Amino acid sequence: MENIKPGATQRQDGAYTMNRRTLLKLMATGGAGVLLAACAQPQPAAQTPAPAATSAATKAPAATTAPAAATKAPAATTAPAAATTAPAAATTAPAAATVKRLTFATRIDTPNLHPYNEISDARMRRSMLMYDTLVDWKDDLTVGPGLAESWDAAENKLTFHLRKGTYFSNGKEVDGEDVVYSMKLVLDSPTKGFYAVISDMKAPDKYTVEFTLSSPSAPLLTALGGRGAYIIPKDGDKQADLKMTAIGSGPFIVKEFVQNQRLVLQKNPKSWHAPNVGVDELVIRIIPDEANIVAGLRSKEVDMAVFEDSKNYLLLQNDPNVVASRTKAIRWDILDFFPLNAEPFGNVKLRQAISSAIDREAIMAAAISGLGTLVPGYPPALWGAMPESGNPFFKRDVAKAKQLLQEGKVTTPLSLTLRSIVGYTSLNAAAQVIVENLKEVGINAQIQQVDLGIWIDDFNNLKMNTFTMNSWGGFIDPDLLYYNHLHKPPQGKDFRRWNNDEISALLDKGKTTLDRAEREKIYLQVQQYIAEQVPWIPLYSADIVSAQNKNVKNFKVHASGFYHGLRYVGV
């Protein structure tokens, strides 16, 4: 909640300030919120987009003010009268402008582009290229201006002040009614748990959005910066198939989307991002075999790539013609159990036995060549991560695993199906090691690989009925990692059907507590409880490994693993 300012006062530079006592008093009554919707207005004849937000961190609790809104374009000059006589010799036509195009390669495609209903991590990586959120996740993982150039809080309300002169790709100016409309869709989507404290929304004027909150929420601002809170024009979901295209105010417009092949994006000249966008066209190519991506980088057919298989990063790290990078991430790969309210995985002793039986170091070595960090609680790059000592089943202990199976009255040999996902090389390699580990304790697991779309459909519709490899990121607050996944309905989705009162109470406490030090204590309890009860088994947090040719500039890897860095990349 550090970025919200109750009772804020405005400085000469436009920023808001307030003292800590005022903030805590406000938040105790419930202040954190966002959004509202819009009236369409035709775009002016010419408009200069507002400059992008500065990269400086937004320090809580002062509100952040974005640069001034777009300035009016100068009036057009009158063209000279047409010549009555053609010149003796034809003049040479000016050369066509060179299109600045960047090709980005990945083996991971998204099942579709829908900003609300498609919950795959693959979709979330891409959405900020086409859409905006009210606030933005900055490179240092703080929250800065997005569509809202500033915000303030009072009592149980959070008010956002929208940029003026910002346009969707269909030419409509962004206004408060668009925000309200979009957030209503969000609150009816699979990601609603992140935003459930928003009890009411309205747009008191064209450029203001006001949220009423049912309770305080420390992580709400952070949640509004990504995952599902993207803004479309009012009725935009009725005007186009958002699975196959986008109507957003982000830096790019969808030119073409061919599933399993490519996503072609064009610079959005009407976006407030436009002055900082470094390419005219961004092509995201899906290349399933990463050996071909390596070849493409060397031949210059591919400008840059993020690898799923770390071995390809190792191939390029000493190549003098390629810049390879490795970045710590707030992402993880886990072993996940479904459902928790029925056999066999309703038996906590079986889950504990599996946690004791697996060799995490061997799994990480096979999956990502050791280029990452083992995870006892949640990824260490996220504040408040638990040390290894907090997890009683972290170290491999085959004898202990067998004892736990006996205590749980599990009959061995036990046959299970372990799911993984086609194209996720690291998950599939990890699954192989897990299968070998489990054989030693009498558990025979057969690997079943399915397409991502099938996996997501089963997960989202609560049809997953086995244990599975899982991988995701984009949780720069612990609440974004846990709440929607594990809290009982209706506040959370409880995808694993745990229906656990104790974890739900802890997560409510973590969400509504505003003091950071107190929140760290709460989430340490959450991590310890999960380590003991084992609804899932954290494995490792893989470093983000990427490579680019030397013509690429201004690219920064975002620790979430999302493609924020492609918004302003240049060639």
C-alpha positions as CSV (number, residue, x, y, z in Angstrom):
1,M,0.0,0.0,0.0
2,E,3.1,2.2,-0.1
3,N,2.0,4.0,-3.2
4,I,-1.4,5.2,-1.9
5,K,-1.6,8.5,-0.2
6,P,-4.6,9.2,2.0
7,G,-5.2,12.8,2.8
8,A,-2.5,13.6,0.4
9,T,-1.4,17.2,-0.4
10,Q,0.1,18.2,-3.7
11,R,3.6,19.7,-4.1
12,Q,4.5,22.2,-6.8
13,D,5.9,19.5,-9.0
14,G,2.5,17.8,-8.9
15,A,3.4,14.9,-6.6
16,Y,1.4,14.1,-3.5
17,T,2.8,13.9,0.0
18,M,1.5,12.9,3.5
19,N,2.8,11.7,6.8
20,R,2.9,8.1,7.9
21,R,0.4,8.6,10.7
22,T,-2.2,9.9,8.2
23,L,-1.6,7.0,5.9
24,L,-2.0,4.3,8.6
25,K,-5.1,6.0,9.9
26,L,-6.6,6.0,6.5
27,M,-5.7,2.5,5.6
28,A,-7.0,1.1,8.9
29,T,-10.4,2.3,7.6
30,G,-9.9,0.6,4.2
31,G,-8.2,2.7,1.5
32,A,-7.0,1.1,-1.7
33,G,-8.7,0.9,-5.0
34,V,-9.1,2.0,-8.7
35,L,-10.8,2.6,-11.9
36,L,-13.8,3.7,-13.9
37,A,-15.2,3.9,-17.4
38,A,-15.7,6.2,-20.4
39,C,-17.2,8.3,-23.0
40,A,-15.9,8.0,-26.5
41,Q,-14.6,11.1,-28.1
42,P,-13.1,11.6,-31.5
43,Q,-9.4,12.0,-31.7
44,P,-8.2,15.6,-32.5
45,A,-6.7,16.2,-35.9
46,A,-3.3,15.9,-34.5
47,Q,-2.1,14.9,-31.1
48,T,1.3,14.5,-29.5
49,P,1.2,11.6,-27.0
50,A,2.2,12.3,-23.5
51,P,5.8,11.4,-22.6
52,A,6.3,8.1,-20.8
53,A,6.5,7.9,-17.1
54,T,9.9,8.3,-15.6
55,S,11.8,5.3,-14.4
56,A,12.4,6.5,-10.9
57,A,10.9,4.4,-8.2
58,T,7.6,5.6,-6.8
59,K,8.2,5.7,-3.1
60,A,5.2,5.0,-0.9
61,P,3.1,6.6,0.4
62,A,3.5,9.6,-1.8
63,A,1.4,9.6,-5.0
64,T,3.2,9.5,-8.2
65,T,2.5,12.1,-10.9
66,A,3.1,11.3,-14.5
67,P,4.3,13.8,-17.1
68,A,1.9,16.3,-18.5
69,A,-0.7,15.2,-20.9
70,A,-0.4,15.5,-24.6
71,T,0.2,18.9,-26.1
72,K,-1.8,20.1,-29.0
73,A,-0.3,19.7,-32.4
74,P,0.6,22.9,-34.3
75,A,-1.9,24.0,-36.9
76,A,-1.3,22.8,-40.4
77,T,0.2,25.2,-42.8
78,T,-1.6,26.0,-46.1
79,A,-0.3,24.1,-49.0
80,P,1.0,26.1,-52.0
81,A,-1.1,26.3,-55.1
82,A,-0.7,23.5,-57.5
83,A,1.7,24.0,-60.4
84,T,0.0,24.8,-63.8
85,T,2.8,23.4,-65.9
86,A,4.6,20.1,-65.3
87,P,8.4,20.4,-64.8
88,A,10.5,19.4,-67.8
89,A,11.9,16.3,-66.1
90,A,10.1,14.0,-63.6
91,T,11.5,14.3,-60.1
92,T,12.6,11.2,-58.3
93,A,10.1,10.0,-55.7
94,P,11.5,10.0,-52.2
95,A,12.7,6.7,-50.9
96,A,10.2,4.7,-48.8
97,A,10.9,5.0,-45.1
98,T,12.7,2.0,-43.6
99,V,10.5,0.0,-41.2
100,K,12.3,-0.7,-37.9
101,R,11.4,-4.3,-37.2
102,L,12.5,-6.5,-34.3
103,T,12.0,-10.2,-34.3
104,F,11.7,-11.8,-30.9
105,A,11.7,-15.6,-30.6
106,T,10.2,-17.9,-28.0
107,R,9.0,-21.5,-28.0
108,I,6.1,-20.7,-25.8
109,D,2.8,-19.5,-27.4
110,T,-0.3,-18.4,-25.7
111,P,-3.6,-20.2,-26.4
112,N,-5.2,-16.9,-27.1
113,L,-4.9,-13.1,-26.3
114,H,-8.0,-12.6,-24.1
115,P,-6.9,-10.2,-21.3
116,Y,-9.3,-11.5,-18.7
117,N,-10.4,-15.1,-19.4
118,E,-7.1,-16.5,-20.7
119,I,-5.1,-17.1,-17.5
120,S,-2.0,-18.7,-18.8
121,D,1.3,-17.2,-17.8
122,A,2.2,-17.1,-21.6
123,R,-0.7,-14.7,-22.2
124,M,0.2,-12.6,-19.2
125,R,3.7,-12.2,-20.5
126,R,2.4,-10.4,-23.6
127,S,-0.6,-8.4,-22.5
128,M,1.3,-5.2,-21.5
129,L,2.5,-4.9,-25.2
130,M,-1.1,-4.2,-26.3
131,Y,-2.9,-3.0,-23.2
132,D,-2.5,-0.5,-20.3
133,T,-3.3,-0.8,-16.6
134,L,-4.0,2.0,-14.3
135,V,-0.6,1.7,-12.7
136,D,2.6,0.1,-14.1
137,W,5.1,-2.3,-12.7
138,K,8.4,-0.6,-12.8
139,D,11.8,-2.3,-13.4
140,D,12.6,-2.1,-9.7
141,L,9.3,-3.8,-8.9
142,T,7.7,-0.6,-7.4
143,V,4.5,0.8,-8.8
144,G,4.4,3.9,-11.0
145,P,2.0,5.8,-13.3
146,G,0.2,3.9,-16.0
147,L,-3.1,5.2,-17.5
148,A,-3.5,7.0,-14.2
149,E,-0.9,9.8,-13.9
150,S,-1.6,10.1,-10.1
151,W,-3.8,8.7,-7.4
152,D,-4.8,9.5,-3.8
153,A,-6.9,7.9,-1.0
154,A,-9.3,9.2,1.5
155,E,-11.4,7.1,3.9
156,N,-12.3,3.9,2.1
157,K,-11.8,5.3,-1.4
158,L,-9.0,5.2,-3.9
159,T,-9.2,7.8,-6.6
160,F,-7.2,7.7,-9.9
161,H,-6.6,10.7,-12.1
162,L,-6.4,9.6,-15.7
163,R,-4.1,10.9,-18.4
164,K,-5.8,13.2,-20.9
165,G,-5.4,12.7,-24.6
166,T,-4.7,8.9,-24.5
167,Y,-6.3,6.8,-27.2
168,F,-7.2,3.2,-27.7
169,S,-6.1,1.6,-31.0
170,N,-9.6,2.1,-32.4
171,G,-9.3,5.9,-32.0
172,K,-11.4,6.3,-28.9
173,E,-10.0,8.4,-26.1
174,V,-9.6,6.6,-22.8
175,D,-11.9,7.8,-20.1
176,G,-13.3,6.8,-16.7
177,E,-16.3,4.8,-18.0
178,D,-13.9,2.6,-19.9
179,V,-12.1,1.8,-16.7
180,V,-15.3,1.0,-14.8
181,Y,-16.5,-1.2,-17.6
182,S,-13.2,-3.1,-17.8
183,M,-12.9,-3.6,-14.1
184,K,-16.4,-5.1,-14.0
185,L,-15.2,-7.7,-16.5
186,V,-12.1,-8.3,-14.3
187,L,-14.3,-8.9,-11.2
188,D,-16.2,-11.5,-13.2
189,S,-13.0,-13.2,-14.4
190,P,-10.8,-16.0,-13.1
191,T,-8.4,-13.4,-11.6
192,K,-11.1,-11.7,-9.6
193,G,-9.6,-12.7,-6.2
194,F,-6.8,-10.1,-6.7
195,Y,-9.4,-7.3,-6.8
196,A,-12.2,-8.6,-4.7
197,V,-11.9,-5.8,-2.1
198,I,-13.3,-3.3,-4.7
199,S,-17.0,-3.1,-3.7
200,D,-18.0,-0.2,-6.0
201,M,-16.7,1.9,-8.8
202,K,-17.7,5.1,-10.5
203,A,-16.4,7.9,-12.8
204,P,-17.3,11.2,-11.3
205,D,-15.9,12.9,-14.4
206,K,-14.3,12.0,-17.6
207,Y,-10.7,11.7,-16.3
208,T,-11.4,10.5,-12.7
209,V,-12.1,7.0,-11.4
210,E,-13.1,6.3,-7.8
211,F,-13.1,2.9,-6.1
212,T,-14.8,2.1,-2.9
213,L,-13.2,-0.7,-0.9
214,S,-14.8,-3.2,1.4
215,S,-11.5,-3.4,3.5
216,P,-8.0,-2.2,3.5
217,S,-5.7,-3.9,0.9
218,A,-2.0,-3.5,1.0
219,P,-1.4,-5.3,-2.4
220,L,-4.2,-3.8,-4.4
221,L,-2.1,-1.2,-6.2
222,T,0.4,-3.8,-7.2
223,A,-2.4,-6.1,-8.4
224,L,-3.8,-3.3,-10.6
225,G,-0.4,-3.1,-12.4
226,G,-0.7,-6.5,-14.2
227,R,-2.0,-10.0,-14.6
228,G,-5.7,-9.3,-15.3
229,A,-6.5,-5.6,-14.8
230,Y,-6.1,-4.4,-18.4
231,I,-8.3,-1.6,-19.7
232,I,-10.4,-1.9,-22.9
233,P,-12.9,0.6,-24.4
234,K,-16.5,0.3,-23.2
235,D,-18.1,-2.6,-25.1
236,G,-14.7,-3.4,-26.6
237,D,-15.3,-7.1,-25.9
238,K,-18.4,-7.0,-28.0
239,Q,-16.7,-5.2,-30.9
240,A,-14.0,-7.7,-31.5
241,D,-12.9,-11.2,-30.6
242,L,-10.3,-10.4,-27.9
243,K,-9.0,-14.0,-28.2
244,M,-7.5,-13.1,-31.6
245,T,-6.9,-9.4,-31.4
246,A,-6.7,-6.5,-29.0
247,I,-8.3,-3.1,-28.5
248,G,-6.0,-1.4,-26.1
249,S,-4.0,1.8,-25.4
250,G,-0.7,0.0,-25.1
251,P,2.4,0.6,-27.2
252,F,1.4,-1.8,-30.0
253,I,-1.6,-2.8,-32.1
254,V,-2.2,-6.4,-33.2
255,K,-1.6,-6.7,-36.9
256,E,-1.7,-10.5,-37.1
257,F,-2.0,-13.4,-34.7
258,V,-1.5,-16.9,-36.0
259,Q,-1.6,-19.4,-33.2
260,N,1.6,-21.5,-32.9
261,Q,3.3,-19.3,-35.4
262,R,3.5,-15.6,-34.7
263,L,2.1,-12.4,-33.2
264,V,2.8,-9.4,-35.3
265,L,2.5,-6.0,-33.5
266,Q,2.6,-2.5,-35.0
267,K,3.5,0.6,-33.1
268,N,0.4,2.4,-31.8
269,P,0.9,6.1,-32.8
270,K,-2.1,7.1,-30.6
271,S,-0.6,5.6,-27.4
272,W,1.0,7.7,-24.7
273,H,3.9,5.3,-25.0
274,A,4.6,6.2,-28.6
275,P,7.5,8.7,-28.1
276,N,9.5,5.9,-26.4
277,V,8.6,3.0,-28.6
278,G,11.7,2.1,-30.5
279,V,10.4,-0.1,-33.3
280,D,7.7,0.2,-35.9
281,E,6.9,-3.5,-35.9
282,L,7.5,-6.2,-33.2
283,V,7.3,-9.8,-34.4
284,I,7.0,-12.5,-31.8
285,R,7.8,-15.8,-33.5
286,I,7.0,-19.2,-32.1
287,I,9.9,-21.5,-32.8
288,P,9.4,-24.8,-30.9
289,D,13.0,-26.1,-31.4
290,E,15.3,-23.7,-29.5
291,A,18.3,-25.0,-31.5
292,N,16.6,-23.1,-34.5
293,I,16.4,-20.0,-32.3
294,V,20.1,-20.2,-31.6
295,A,20.8,-20.5,-35.4
296,G,18.4,-17.6,-36.1
297,L,20.3,-15.4,-33.7
298,R,23.6,-16.3,-35.3
299,S,22.2,-15.7,-38.8
300,K,20.5,-12.4,-37.7
301,E,17.1,-13.7,-38.7
302,V,16.2,-13.4,-35.0
303,D,17.1,-10.3,-33.1
304,M,16.5,-11.5,-29.6
305,A,15.1,-14.4,-27.6
306,V,14.2,-15.7,-24.1
307,F,15.0,-19.3,-23.6
308,E,13.1,-22.0,-21.8
309,D,16.0,-24.4,-22.0
310,S,19.0,-22.9,-20.2
311,K,21.4,-25.1,-22.3
312,N,20.9,-22.7,-25.2
313,Y,22.0,-19.8,-23.1
314,L,25.1,-21.7,-22.2
315,L,25.8,-22.2,-25.9
316,L,25.7,-18.4,-26.5
317,Q,27.2,-16.9,-23.4
318,N,30.7,-16.7,-24.9
319,D,29.6,-15.9,-28.4
320,P,31.3,-12.6,-29.3
321,N,28.5,-11.6,-31.7
322,V,25.6,-12.2,-29.2
323,V,24.8,-10.6,-25.9
324,A,23.6,-13.3,-23.5
325,S,22.1,-12.3,-20.1
326,R,20.9,-14.1,-16.9
327,T,18.6,-12.4,-14.5
328,K,17.2,-13.5,-11.1
329,A,13.4,-13.9,-11.4
330,I,10.3,-13.8,-9.3
331,R,9.0,-17.0,-10.9
332,W,9.0,-20.6,-10.0
333,D,8.4,-24.2,-11.1
334,I,6.5,-26.4,-8.7
335,L,5.0,-29.8,-8.4
336,D,1.2,-29.3,-7.9
337,F,-1.5,-31.6,-6.4
338,F,-5.1,-31.8,-7.6
339,P,-7.6,-32.2,-6.0
340,L,-6.8,-31.9,-2.3
341,N,-10.3,-33.0,-1.2
342,A,-10.2,-36.5,-2.6
343,E,-7.8,-39.5,-2.7
344,P,-5.1,-40.0,-3.4
345,F,-3.8,-36.4,-2.8
346,G,-6.2,-35.6,-0.1
347,N,-3.8,-37.7,2.1
348,V,-1.3,-35.2,3.5
349,K,1.1,-38.0,4.4
350,L,1.4,-38.9,0.7
351,R,2.1,-35.3,-0.2
352,Q,4.7,-35.1,2.5
353,A,6.3,-38.3,1.4
354,I,6.6,-37.1,-2.1
355,S,8.2,-33.9,-0.9
356,S,10.7,-35.9,1.1
357,A,11.4,-38.3,-1.7
358,I,12.5,-35.9,-4.4
359,D,16.0,-34.5,-4.9
360,R,15.5,-30.8,-5.6
361,E,19.2,-30.2,-6.5
362,A,19.1,-33.0,-9.1
363,I,15.8,-31.7,-10.5
364,M,17.2,-28.2,-10.9
365,A,20.4,-29.4,-12.5
366,A,18.4,-31.5,-15.1
367,A,15.7,-28.9,-15.7
368,I,17.7,-25.6,-15.9
369,S,21.4,-26.7,-15.7
370,G,21.5,-25.3,-12.2
371,L,20.9,-21.7,-13.4
372,G,18.5,-20.7,-10.7
373,T,17.7,-20.9,-7.0
374,L,16.1,-23.7,-4.9
375,V,12.9,-22.6,-3.3
376,P,11.8,-23.8,0.2
377,G,8.9,-21.3,0.5
378,Y,8.6,-18.8,-2.4
379,P,11.3,-17.4,-4.7
380,P,14.0,-15.6,-2.7
381,A,13.9,-12.6,-5.1
382,L,10.6,-11.8,-3.5
383,W,10.7,-10.0,-0.1
384,G,10.1,-12.1,3.0
385,A,11.1,-15.5,1.5
386,M,11.5,-18.4,4.0
387,P,14.9,-20.0,4.5
388,E,15.4,-23.8,4.0
389,S,15.2,-24.4,7.8
390,G,11.5,-23.5,7.7
391,N,10.6,-26.5,5.4
392,P,10.6,-29.9,7.3
393,F,10.5,-31.9,4.0
394,F,13.0,-29.9,2.0
395,K,16.0,-32.2,2.1
396,R,15.8,-35.6,0.3
397,D,15.2,-38.4,2.8
398,V,14.1,-41.7,1.3
399,A,13.7,-43.5,4.7
400,K,11.6,-40.6,5.9
401,A,9.4,-40.7,2.8
402,K,8.8,-44.4,3.2
403,Q,7.9,-43.9,6.9
404,L,5.4,-41.2,5.9
405,L,3.7,-43.5,3.4
406,Q,3.3,-46.1,6.2
407,E,1.8,-43.5,8.5
408,G,-0.6,-42.4,5.8
409,K,-1.6,-46.1,5.1
410,V,-0.6,-45.7,1.5
411,T,-0.3,-49.1,-0.2
412,T,2.7,-49.4,-2.5
413,P,3.5,-49.9,-5.2
414,L,1.2,-46.9,-6.1
415,S,0.6,-45.9,-9.7
416,L,0.1,-42.2,-10.5
417,T,0.0,-40.0,-13.6
418,L,2.3,-37.0,-13.6
419,R,1.2,-34.3,-16.0
420,S,3.5,-31.9,-17.8
421,I,3.1,-29.4,-20.7
422,V,4.2,-29.8,-24.3
423,G,7.0,-27.3,-25.1
424,Y,8.1,-26.6,-21.5
425,T,11.5,-28.2,-21.7
426,S,12.5,-27.5,-18.1
427,L,9.3,-28.9,-16.7
428,N,9.6,-32.1,-18.8
429,A,13.2,-32.6,-17.7
430,A,12.2,-32.0,-14.1
431,A,9.4,-34.5,-14.4
432,Q,11.8,-37.2,-15.5
433,V,13.9,-36.8,-12.4
434,I,10.8,-36.8,-10.2
435,V,9.7,-40.1,-11.7
436,E,13.0,-41.7,-11.0
437,N,13.1,-40.4,-7.4
438,L,9.6,-41.7,-6.7
439,K,10.4,-45.2,-7.8
440,E,12.7,-45.6,-4.8
441,V,9.8,-45.2,-2.4
442,G,7.3,-47.4,-4.3
443,I,5.5,-44.8,-6.4
444,N,5.3,-45.5,-10.1
445,A,4.5,-42.3,-12.0
446,Q,3.8,-42.2,-15.8
447,I,4.4,-38.8,-17.5
448,Q,1.6,-37.4,-19.6
449,Q,2.4,-34.4,-21.7
450,V,-0.6,-32.2,-22.8
451,D,-0.9,-29.0,-24.8
452,L,-1.0,-25.8,-22.8
453,G,-4.6,-25.0,-23.9
454,I,-5.8,-28.4,-22.5
455,W,-3.8,-27.9,-19.3
456,I,-5.2,-24.4,-18.8
457,D,-8.8,-25.5,-19.5
458,D,-8.6,-28.3,-16.9
459,F,-6.9,-26.0,-14.3
460,N,-9.3,-23.1,-14.8
461,N,-12.4,-25.3,-14.8
462,L,-11.4,-27.3,-11.8
463,K,-11.0,-30.5,-13.9
464,M,-7.4,-31.3,-13.0
465,N,-7.3,-34.6,-11.2
466,T,-3.7,-35.6,-10.8
467,F,-0.4,-34.1,-9.8
468,T,1.3,-31.9,-12.4
469,M,4.3,-29.8,-13.2
470,N,3.4,-26.1,-13.0
471,S,5.2,-22.8,-13.8
472,W,4.3,-19.2,-13.4
473,G,5.5,-15.7,-12.4
474,G,4.3,-12.2,-12.2
475,F,3.7,-12.2,-8.4
476,I,5.6,-9.2,-7.1
477,D,3.6,-9.3,-3.9
478,P,3.0,-12.5,-1.9
479,D,-0.7,-11.9,-2.1
480,L,-0.6,-12.2,-5.9
481,L,1.1,-15.6,-5.5
482,Y,-1.3,-17.1,-2.9
483,Y,-4.7,-15.4,-2.5
484,N,-6.5,-16.4,-5.7
485,H,-4.9,-19.8,-5.8
486,L,-5.5,-20.9,-2.3
487,H,-8.3,-18.9,-0.6
488,K,-11.7,-20.5,-0.3
489,P,-14.4,-19.3,-2.7
490,P,-15.9,-16.9,-3.3
491,Q,-13.0,-14.6,-2.5
492,G,-10.4,-16.9,-4.1
493,K,-10.6,-19.6,-6.8
494,D,-9.1,-22.4,-4.7
495,F,-8.1,-24.2,-7.8
496,R,-6.8,-27.2,-5.8
497,R,-10.1,-27.6,-4.0
498,W,-8.4,-27.4,-0.6
499,N,-11.2,-25.5,1.3
500,N,-8.8,-24.7,4.0
501,D,-10.0,-22.3,6.7
502,E,-6.6,-21.7,8.3
503,I,-4.8,-20.7,5.1
504,S,-7.7,-18.5,4.1
505,A,-7.6,-16.6,7.4
506,L,-3.8,-16.1,7.1
507,L,-4.2,-14.8,3.6
508,D,-7.0,-12.4,4.7
509,K,-4.7,-11.1,7.4
510,G,-1.8,-10.6,5.0
511,K,-4.0,-8.7,2.5
512,T,-5.5,-6.3,5.1
513,T,-2.3,-5.6,7.1
514,L,-0.6,-2.5,5.9
515,D,2.7,-2.5,7.8
516,R,5.4,-4.2,5.7
517,A,7.3,-5.8,8.7
518,E,4.0,-7.3,10.0
519,R,3.2,-8.6,6.5
520,E,6.5,-10.4,6.3
521,K,5.7,-12.2,9.6
522,I,2.3,-13.2,8.3
523,Y,3.7,-14.6,5.0
524,L,6.4,-16.4,6.9
525,Q,3.6,-18.2,8.7
526,V,1.9,-18.9,5.3
527,Q,5.1,-20.4,3.8
528,Q,5.7,-22.6,6.9
529,Y,2.1,-23.8,6.9
530,I,2.3,-24.7,3.2
531,A,5.6,-26.4,3.7
532,E,4.0,-28.6,6.3
533,Q,0.7,-29.3,4.6
534,V,2.2,-29.5,1.1
535,P,-0.7,-28.4,-1.3
536,W,2.2,-28.0,-3.7
537,I,6.0,-28.5,-3.7
538,P,8.1,-25.5,-4.7
539,L,11.1,-26.7,-6.7
540,Y,13.3,-23.9,-8.0
541,S,13.2,-20.3,-9.4
542,A,14.8,-20.4,-12.8
543,D,16.9,-17.4,-13.8
544,I,15.5,-15.7,-16.9
545,V,18.1,-16.4,-19.7
546,S,18.0,-14.4,-22.9
547,A,20.2,-13.5,-25.8
548,Q,20.2,-10.6,-28.3
549,N,22.2,-9.4,-31.2
550,K,24.2,-6.3,-30.8
551,N,21.8,-4.2,-32.9
552,V,19.2,-4.4,-30.1
553,K,19.1,-1.6,-27.6
554,N,17.1,-0.5,-24.6
555,F,16.0,-3.9,-23.6
556,K,15.6,-4.7,-19.9
557,V,14.6,-8.0,-18.4
558,H,11.7,-7.6,-16.0
559,A,12.0,-9.9,-12.9
560,S,8.4,-11.0,-13.3
561,G,9.3,-12.7,-16.6
562,F,6.7,-10.6,-18.4
563,Y,7.6,-8.7,-21.5
564,H,7.7,-5.2,-20.2
565,G,11.2,-4.7,-21.7
566,L,9.8,-5.2,-25.2
567,R,7.7,-2.1,-25.0
568,Y,10.6,0.4,-25.5
569,V,13.2,-1.9,-27.2
570,G,14.9,-0.5,-30.2
571,V,17.1,-1.6,-33.1
